[in-house]
Amino acid sequence: MDRLEELRSHAILDTDPEVEMDEIAQMANAIFNTPISVVSFIDDRRQWYKAKLGVKWSEVPLEDTFCRFTLDQPEDVLLILDPQHDERVSQNPYVLAEDGIRFYVSAPIVSSLGNVLGTVCTWDSEAHEVHKSQLEALRLLAKRVSISLETRKILRDQNKRIELFGEKLKNLTELSPGALFKIITDPWTKELSLDFLGGGISRLIPNLSQEEILENPAVFIRWVHPKFRVKLFRKFINSTKNSSSFEMDIPVQLPGQKRIWLWIKARPEFEGGKINFYGTIQDVSQKIAHLKSLKKFLFDISHKLRAPVAKMKGVLHLISDENTPENTLELTPFLFQSAEELDQVLFQLNHEYSNLVSGLEEDH
C-alpha cells in the first residue's frame, strides 16, 4: 500500500479537532518552548493540521511546507536551525516574511508499513538551541500519533465488521420462518422485560407489530387462549427451577374466529443475577392439522376397516361346518387367507401410524 492510499485508509483528513491531538501539540510547545506547534498530515497537495497551536490557518500548500522533506526520510527528525541559509527553504515565503521562521523541527509520523503520513512539528521566529533529548521527545510524540492512528483503524474496522455481522444477523432473524426472542427476568423483583423480538412475529400475527409487543408484551399474551396462559407461565417457572429448556404449543385466537397454533421453545441462561430466556416462536398450525388428520386416519384403520374384516372372519367360521356344501368349503381357506392377509396389512398400518402420531405429539 503506497503512502497516499494508506493515509486515506485512516480517514483522518478534514476531521474535527480532538483533545488527544491538541495535547500532543501542547507538549511539543513545552518541549521546545516555542509559540507554534502542529500535528499535521500530508496528502498529494497540502499539509493539513489536525491539531494546531499558535496559528489560525488549517493547511498549507505542499510546495510551501517544510515537512515535505520528511516524506522520504522516515527515520530522521527534520531540524532546520537557520532557515535563511538552508537552501531547501531559504526562499520559502514563510521564511522571507516579516517575523519569518528562524527555527523549525519536525518528527515524521511513520506508519507500521513505513510510510510517512504526516509530522509533529514546531517552529519559532527566533533561533533556538536544541538538545538531543528534545529531539527524542518529539520523535516519541510522533510515535504516539502513529499508534493512535493504528488503534483507531483497528477499532473502526472492528466496528464495521460488527455492523456487518449485525446486519446479517438481523436479516437472518427477519427472514427466519418464525420469530426469535430474548426475555429478561429478575427473580427478586419478579419483573419481566422483552429485550429482543424478531420481525417475523408480524408474519405470525399480522394484527400485531413488532414495536407494539416490544413496548408492551402483554398485548401478545391477550391473544393466547386463557387456559394456556397459565400453562405457559408454569413452563417458564419450571424451566427456571430446573435450569432446563421447555417447549409447548399454544393456540392464538385471531380476529374473524381464526385460530392458529404457535410453538414456543425457550432456554434459560443465568447471568448477573438475572435469567435470560432465549427462544423461538413458530407457526405449527399445519402440523397440528396434519396430526389431527393422522389421528382420524388411525381411527378409521382401527374401527372402520379392521371391524368389517373381523366380521368377515367370524362369518367364515360359521359357514365352515359339516352342513356347508363341499364346493363352498373349498373356497373358505382362500377366503380365510385373504382376510388374514388384509388384517395383517391393516395391523401393520395401524402400528406404523401410531408410532408416527406419537412422534409428532412428542415434537409438538
Summary of the structure (lengths in Angstrom):
residues: 364
radius of gyration: 41.7
end to end distance: 58.1
largest distance: 144.0
contacts: 1046
relative contact order: 0.07
helix: 50%
strand: 23%
